[in-house]
């Protein structure tokens, strides 16, 4: 074929390429080639940062509701993404939705959470939610690698098998010892859409609250063998799950027909020689009589001596009651 013939065909070829591009999902582009991995220090790292390393078939997709305006998604059951960082805490931001899959999260090759959890995180939600956090904290100081794997499975209610990566947040969270930490204290780190509510009914004039399933509050502590968590009950309250070092130790039904403030949950028998991670998570479920899924956090007390813990526990019990 002559150059002249090609010249005549060029407009048609350009039109054909344009039609092929339009057939792709809106704003979807092939993910760029992998870049050399680097250790990330504290900060927020978006899905397209060069330190985020993808393996398998991923697609870059722009969306204004994502953390930095874009995500990477895949339905490749062999796909993985890894990220190396130097801190004791990392938060994964991902998308939840009706078509989202189940992923497995590993730190330094070891699945997170309890043996029962085995690193599994279900990203199904009946409604689409962007930039939803999942935090891993209490890691040893130094360099770590987080790896996220597509498990090839999904919730029975899910309509698809997609996995989205939005961003990673890296930070160093301080380890605390004995003391009472109010809801506003920086010793308590919050992941999700928590907000402050000022009220004289609370222990120190305010609580933090959320309605979103999976939103959680964390404290890293050492040198203590007991803890106490202050929360509230009301007709619009949901359910709180309490985890210690990834193990579920208690589920708290926060429903009550009338308001009850400064309700203590007490737990003892913790090894004071170890560093521990306390997690307080909105379960997403609620009592059949409850009208909503609100959960409140009022205070957290870390108690280094058991007899002090019992005294603190009894003092709060004496003030319990509806208002």
C-alpha positions as CSV (number, residue, x, y, z in Angstrom):
1,X,0.0,0.0,0.0
2,X,1.4,3.4,-1.0
3,X,1.9,6.4,1.3
4,X,-0.7,8.2,-0.7
5,X,-3.3,5.4,0.1
6,X,-2.3,5.6,3.8
7,X,-2.8,9.3,3.7
8,X,-6.4,8.9,2.4
9,X,-7.1,6.3,5.1
10,X,-5.7,8.3,8.0
11,X,-8.9,10.2,8.9
12,X,-10.8,6.9,8.9
13,X,-8.2,5.2,11.1
14,X,-8.3,8.1,13.6
15,X,-12.0,7.9,13.7
16,X,-11.9,4.1,14.4
17,X,-9.4,4.6,17.2
18,X,-11.6,7.3,18.8
19,X,-14.6,4.9,18.7
20,X,-12.5,2.2,20.4
21,X,-11.5,4.6,23.2
22,X,-15.1,5.6,23.7
23,X,-16.0,2.0,24.2
24,X,-13.9,1.8,27.3
25,X,-15.4,2.6,30.8
26,X,-15.6,6.4,31.4
27,X,-12.2,7.8,32.4
28,X,-10.6,4.3,32.4
29,X,-7.0,3.9,31.4
30,X,-4.5,1.1,31.6
31,X,-2.3,1.3,34.7
32,X,1.2,2.7,34.0
33,X,4.1,0.3,34.2
34,X,5.4,-0.6,37.7
35,X,8.0,1.8,39.2
36,X,10.7,0.9,41.6
37,X,9.4,0.4,45.2
38,X,10.4,2.9,47.9
39,X,9.9,3.1,51.6
40,X,7.1,5.6,52.5
41,X,7.3,7.8,55.5
42,X,4.3,9.5,57.1
43,X,1.8,11.0,54.8
44,X,-1.1,10.2,52.4
45,X,-0.1,8.2,49.3
46,X,-2.6,8.0,46.4
47,X,-3.2,5.0,44.3
48,X,-1.0,6.4,41.5
49,X,2.0,7.1,43.7
50,X,5.2,5.4,42.4
51,X,5.7,3.6,45.7
52,X,2.4,1.6,45.2
53,X,3.3,-1.5,43.2
54,X,0.7,-3.4,41.2
55,X,0.8,-6.9,39.9
56,X,-1.8,-8.3,37.5
57,X,-4.5,-6.5,35.5
58,X,-5.4,-3.2,37.1
59,X,-7.3,-0.2,35.6
60,X,-6.8,3.4,36.5
61,X,-10.1,5.2,36.9
62,X,-10.8,8.8,37.7
63,X,-13.6,9.6,40.1
64,X,-14.2,12.9,42.0
65,X,-15.5,11.0,45.1
66,X,-12.2,9.1,45.6
67,X,-9.6,10.3,48.0
68,X,-7.4,11.9,45.4
69,X,-9.8,11.9,42.5
70,X,-8.9,8.4,41.2
71,X,-8.8,4.7,42.1
72,X,-7.2,1.5,40.6
73,X,-9.6,-1.4,40.2
74,X,-9.4,-5.0,39.2
75,X,-11.4,-8.2,38.9
76,X,-8.3,-10.3,38.2
77,X,-8.3,-13.0,40.9
78,X,-4.5,-13.1,40.8
79,X,-4.0,-9.4,41.2
80,X,-2.0,-8.0,44.1
81,X,-0.8,-4.6,45.3
82,X,2.0,-3.9,47.7
83,X,3.4,-0.8,49.5
84,X,6.5,-0.5,51.6
85,X,6.4,1.9,54.6
86,X,8.4,2.9,57.7
87,X,5.9,3.5,60.5
88,X,3.7,1.6,63.1
89,X,0.4,2.4,61.4
90,X,-1.1,2.2,58.0
91,X,-4.6,2.9,56.7
92,X,-6.0,1.4,53.5
93,X,-8.6,3.5,51.7
94,X,-10.8,1.5,49.4
95,X,-14.3,1.5,47.8
96,X,-17.2,-0.5,49.3
97,X,-20.2,-1.4,47.1
98,X,-22.6,-4.0,45.8
99,X,-20.1,-5.3,43.3
100,X,-17.0,-5.3,45.5
101,X,-14.9,-8.4,46.3
102,X,-13.2,-9.9,49.4
103,X,-9.5,-9.1,49.9
104,X,-6.7,-10.5,52.1
105,X,-4.3,-8.1,53.8
106,X,-0.8,-9.2,54.9
107,X,1.9,-7.3,56.7
108,X,5.4,-8.6,56.0
109,X,3.8,-11.8,54.6
110,X,1.6,-12.5,57.6
111,X,-2.2,-12.1,57.4
112,X,-3.5,-9.4,59.7
113,X,-6.0,-9.9,62.6
114,X,-6.8,-13.1,64.4
115,X,-6.2,-16.6,63.0
116,X,-9.9,-16.8,62.4
117,X,-9.9,-13.6,60.3
118,X,-6.8,-14.7,58.4
119,X,-6.4,-11.2,56.9
120,X,-9.8,-11.3,55.2
121,X,-11.7,-8.0,54.6
122,X,-15.1,-8.0,52.9
123,X,-15.7,-4.9,50.8
124,X,-19.4,-5.6,50.1
125,X,-21.8,-2.8,50.9
126,X,-25.4,-2.4,49.7
127,X,-24.5,1.2,48.8
128,X,-21.4,2.5,47.2
129,X,-19.0,4.2,49.7
130,X,-15.7,5.8,48.6
131,X,-12.5,6.3,50.5
132,X,-13.5,3.9,53.3
133,X,-10.6,3.3,55.7
134,X,-9.3,0.1,57.2
135,X,-6.4,0.7,59.7
136,X,-3.6,-1.6,60.8
137,X,-1.8,-0.3,63.8
138,X,0.5,-1.3,66.7
139,X,3.2,-2.6,64.4
140,X,6.8,-2.7,65.5
141,X,9.0,0.3,64.7
142,X,10.7,0.0,61.3
143,X,10.1,-0.9,57.7
144,X,7.1,-3.0,56.8
145,X,5.4,-4.1,53.6
146,X,1.6,-4.3,53.2
147,X,0.3,-6.6,50.5
148,X,-3.3,-6.8,49.4
149,X,-4.5,-9.9,47.5
150,X,-7.7,-10.4,45.5
151,X,-9.1,-13.6,47.0
152,X,-11.2,-14.4,44.0
153,X,-14.3,-14.6,46.2
154,X,-17.1,-12.2,47.2
155,X,-19.9,-11.8,49.6
156,X,-23.0,-14.0,48.7
157,X,-24.9,-10.7,48.3
158,X,-22.4,-9.1,46.0
159,X,-23.1,-8.7,42.3
160,X,-19.5,-8.5,41.1
161,X,-15.9,-9.3,42.0
162,X,-14.2,-5.9,41.8
163,X,-11.4,-4.7,44.2
164,X,-10.6,-1.0,44.4
165,X,-7.5,0.7,45.8
166,X,-7.8,4.4,46.6
167,X,-4.9,5.4,48.9
168,X,-2.6,4.5,51.8
169,X,-2.1,6.7,54.9
170,X,1.1,6.2,56.9
171,X,1.6,7.5,60.4
172,X,3.3,6.8,63.7
173,X,0.8,6.5,66.6
174,X,2.1,6.9,70.1
175,X,1.9,4.1,72.7
176,X,0.3,5.2,75.9
177,X,0.3,3.8,79.4
178,X,-1.9,4.3,82.5
179,X,-4.5,7.1,82.4
180,X,-7.9,8.2,81.3
181,X,-8.1,9.5,77.7
182,X,-11.2,11.5,76.8
183,X,-12.8,11.2,73.4
184,X,-10.8,14.3,72.1
185,X,-7.4,13.0,73.3
186,X,-4.9,12.5,70.5
187,X,-4.0,9.1,72.1
188,X,-7.3,7.9,70.5
189,X,-7.0,7.7,66.7
190,X,-10.1,7.5,64.6
191,X,-10.6,5.9,61.2
192,X,-13.7,6.8,59.3
193,X,-16.3,9.5,59.5
194,X,-16.3,10.2,63.2
195,X,-17.5,13.6,64.5
196,X,-17.5,15.4,67.9
197,X,-20.8,16.0,69.8
198,X,-20.7,18.4,72.8
199,X,-23.0,17.5,75.6
200,X,-22.9,18.0,79.4
201,X,-24.1,14.4,79.8
202,X,-20.7,13.1,78.7
203,X,-17.8,12.4,81.1
204,X,-15.8,15.5,80.0
205,X,-18.4,17.4,78.0
206,X,-18.2,15.6,74.6
207,X,-18.3,12.3,72.8
208,X,-17.2,11.1,69.4
209,X,-19.8,9.4,67.3
210,X,-20.3,7.6,63.9
211,X,-23.1,5.8,62.1
212,X,-20.9,4.0,59.5
213,X,-20.2,0.3,59.7
214,X,-16.5,-0.4,60.1
215,X,-15.6,3.0,61.5
216,X,-13.2,2.4,64.4
217,X,-11.2,4.1,67.2
218,X,-7.8,2.8,68.3
219,X,-5.5,3.1,71.2
220,X,-2.0,1.5,71.4
221,X,-1.0,0.9,75.1
222,X,1.5,-1.0,77.2
223,X,2.1,-1.7,80.9
224,X,-1.5,-2.3,81.7
225,X,-3.6,-5.3,82.7
226,X,-7.1,-3.7,82.4
227,X,-9.1,-1.2,80.3
228,X,-12.3,0.6,80.6
229,X,-14.4,2.2,77.8
230,X,-17.0,4.8,78.3
231,X,-19.9,4.8,75.9
232,X,-23.7,5.7,75.8
233,X,-27.0,4.0,75.1
234,X,-30.2,5.3,73.5
235,X,-33.0,4.2,71.2
236,X,-31.1,5.2,68.1
237,X,-27.8,3.5,69.0
238,X,-26.3,0.5,67.2
239,X,-23.7,-2.1,68.2
240,X,-20.0,-1.8,69.2
241,X,-17.5,-4.5,68.7
242,X,-14.4,-4.4,71.0
243,X,-11.2,-6.0,69.8
244,X,-7.9,-6.5,71.6
245,X,-5.0,-7.4,69.4
246,X,-7.3,-8.4,66.6
247,X,-9.5,-10.7,68.8
248,X,-13.1,-9.9,69.4
249,X,-13.5,-9.7,73.2
250,X,-17.0,-8.2,73.5
251,X,-20.0,-7.0,71.5
252,X,-22.0,-4.2,73.1
253,X,-25.6,-3.6,72.3
254,X,-26.0,0.2,72.7
255,X,-29.8,0.2,72.5
256,X,-31.8,1.5,75.4
257,X,-35.3,3.0,75.3
258,X,-34.2,6.1,77.3
259,X,-30.8,7.7,77.2
260,X,-28.0,6.3,79.5
261,X,-24.7,8.2,79.6
262,X,-21.3,7.3,80.9
263,X,-21.8,3.6,80.6
264,X,-18.6,1.7,81.4
265,X,-17.3,-1.5,79.8
266,X,-14.5,-3.1,81.9
267,X,-12.1,-5.8,80.8
268,X,-9.1,-7.2,82.8
269,X,-6.6,-10.0,82.5
270,X,-4.4,-8.3,79.9
271,X,-0.6,-9.1,79.9
272,X,1.1,-5.9,81.1
273,X,4.5,-6.9,79.7
274,X,3.2,-6.6,76.1
275,X,2.1,-3.8,73.8
276,X,-1.5,-4.0,72.8
277,X,-4.0,-2.5,70.3
278,X,-7.5,-1.7,71.5
279,X,-10.0,-1.3,68.7
280,X,-13.6,-0.1,69.1
281,X,-15.6,-0.6,65.9
282,X,-19.1,0.2,64.7
283,X,-20.6,-3.2,63.9
284,X,-23.1,-1.9,61.4
285,X,-25.9,-3.9,62.9
286,X,-28.4,-2.8,65.6
287,X,-31.0,-4.1,68.0
288,X,-34.4,-4.8,66.3
289,X,-35.9,-2.0,68.5
290,X,-33.2,0.6,67.6
291,X,-34.0,3.3,65.1
292,X,-30.4,3.9,63.8
293,X,-26.7,2.8,64.0
294,X,-25.1,5.6,66.1
295,X,-22.3,4.6,68.4
296,X,-20.6,6.9,70.9
297,X,-17.2,6.9,72.5
298,X,-16.8,8.9,75.7
299,X,-13.5,7.9,77.3
300,X,-10.9,5.1,77.4
301,X,-9.0,4.3,80.6
302,X,-5.8,2.3,80.6
303,X,-5.2,0.9,84.1
304,X,-1.8,-0.5,85.0
305,X,-2.9,-2.0,88.3
306,X,-6.0,-4.3,88.7
307,X,-7.2,-2.8,92.0
308,X,-7.1,0.7,90.5
309,X,-9.2,-0.7,87.6
310,X,-11.8,-2.1,89.9
311,X,-12.0,1.2,91.8
312,X,-12.4,3.1,88.5
313,X,-15.0,0.6,87.4
314,X,-17.0,0.9,90.6
315,X,-16.9,4.7,90.6
316,X,-18.5,4.8,87.1
317,X,-21.1,2.1,88.0
318,X,-22.3,4.3,90.9
319,X,-23.2,7.1,88.4
320,X,-24.9,5.0,85.8
321,X,-28.6,5.7,85.1
322,X,-31.0,7.2,82.6
323,X,-31.2,10.9,82.1
